Amino acid sequence: MIRFLARVLGFLLLAAGFVGLIVDATRTFANGEVSFVPLGEVAFTLFPSTFPLIEPGVTRHIHPFLWDPILLNFFLLPASVVGFALGALLLWLGQKPPEPIGYPAEQ
């Protein structure tokens, strides 16, 4: 059941990454310069009330070093690339285990 959910979520993230890549490509052709939608902008659009609370929570409860060089750069990554990467990871984790080749020798 978990593998099925991982595969479904992986396919949905791959589809979302593909749609994001199409949107980025049309925006690039329309503007005449390369532009990608960052992950932070997508997260702010989806969660407008809770996304601004991430920075104070991370700097207060975990460590300020985690926010500035790591999470800030993570939120600047293109959302389509992150969708592709997470989708591929979930598809890899949700694959069926390979069947053994041959017969067991101890029978």
C-alpha positions as CSV (number, residue, x, y, z in Angstrom):
1,M,0.0,0.0,0.0
2,I,2.8,2.4,0.8
3,R,4.6,1.6,-2.5
4,F,1.3,2.3,-4.3
5,L,1.0,5.7,-2.6
6,A,4.6,6.5,-3.3
7,R,4.2,5.7,-7.0
8,V,1.0,7.7,-7.3
9,L,2.5,10.7,-5.6
10,G,5.6,10.3,-7.7
11,F,3.6,10.4,-10.9
12,L,1.7,13.4,-9.7
13,L,4.9,15.3,-8.9
14,L,6.4,14.3,-12.3
15,A,3.3,15.7,-14.0
16,A,3.4,18.9,-11.9
17,G,7.1,19.3,-12.8
18,F,6.3,18.9,-16.5
19,V,3.5,21.4,-16.3
20,G,5.8,23.8,-14.4
21,L,8.5,23.3,-17.1
22,I,5.9,24.2,-19.8
23,V,4.9,27.3,-17.9
24,D,8.5,28.3,-17.4
25,A,9.2,27.8,-21.1
26,T,6.3,29.9,-22.2
27,R,7.3,32.7,-19.7
28,T,10.8,32.5,-21.1
29,F,9.7,32.8,-24.7
30,A,7.3,35.7,-23.9
31,N,9.8,37.7,-21.9
32,G,12.8,37.0,-24.0
33,E,15.0,35.9,-21.0
34,V,15.3,32.8,-19.0
35,S,13.0,32.8,-16.0
36,F,11.9,30.0,-13.6
37,V,9.3,30.0,-10.9
38,P,11.2,29.4,-7.6
39,L,9.9,26.9,-5.1
40,G,9.5,29.6,-2.4
41,E,7.0,31.5,-4.6
42,V,5.0,28.3,-5.2
43,A,5.0,27.5,-1.5
44,F,3.9,31.0,-0.7
45,T,1.1,30.8,-3.2
46,L,-0.1,27.5,-1.8
47,F,0.3,28.3,1.9
48,P,0.1,32.1,2.3
49,S,-0.6,32.1,6.0
50,T,1.9,29.5,7.2
51,F,4.8,30.0,4.8
52,P,6.1,33.3,6.5
53,L,6.2,31.4,9.8
54,I,8.9,29.0,8.6
55,E,11.8,31.4,9.1
56,P,11.1,32.4,12.7
57,G,10.4,28.7,13.6
58,V,13.6,27.5,12.0
59,T,15.8,30.2,13.5
60,R,14.3,29.9,17.0
61,H,13.9,26.2,17.4
62,I,16.6,24.6,15.3
63,H,19.5,26.8,14.3
64,P,19.9,30.1,12.3
65,F,22.6,28.5,10.2
66,L,20.0,26.2,8.7
67,W,17.9,29.1,7.4
68,D,20.4,31.4,5.6
69,P,22.6,29.2,3.5
70,I,20.6,26.0,3.2
71,L,16.8,26.6,3.2
72,L,17.0,30.0,1.6
73,N,18.9,28.5,-1.4
74,F,16.5,25.5,-1.4
75,F,13.5,27.9,-1.8
76,L,15.3,29.6,-4.7
77,L,15.5,26.4,-6.8
78,P,13.1,26.1,-9.7
79,A,9.9,24.4,-8.7
80,S,9.8,22.2,-11.8
81,V,13.2,20.7,-11.1
82,V,12.3,20.0,-7.5
83,G,9.0,18.4,-8.7
84,F,10.9,16.2,-11.1
85,A,13.5,15.2,-8.5
86,L,11.0,14.3,-5.8
87,G,8.8,12.5,-8.3
88,A,11.7,10.4,-9.5
89,L,12.8,9.7,-6.0
90,L,9.3,8.5,-5.0
91,L,9.0,6.4,-8.1
92,W,12.3,4.8,-7.3
93,L,11.3,4.1,-3.7
94,G,7.9,2.8,-4.8
95,Q,9.2,0.2,-7.3
96,K,8.6,-3.5,-6.8
97,P,11.6,-5.4,-5.5
98,P,13.3,-7.5,-8.2
99,E,12.4,-11.2,-8.3
100,P,15.3,-13.6,-7.5
101,I,16.9,-15.4,-10.4
102,G,17.1,-19.2,-10.3
103,Y,16.1,-21.6,-7.6
104,P,17.2,-21.8,-4.0
105,A,20.0,-24.4,-3.6
106,E,19.1,-25.5,0.0
107,Q,16.0,-27.6,-0.8
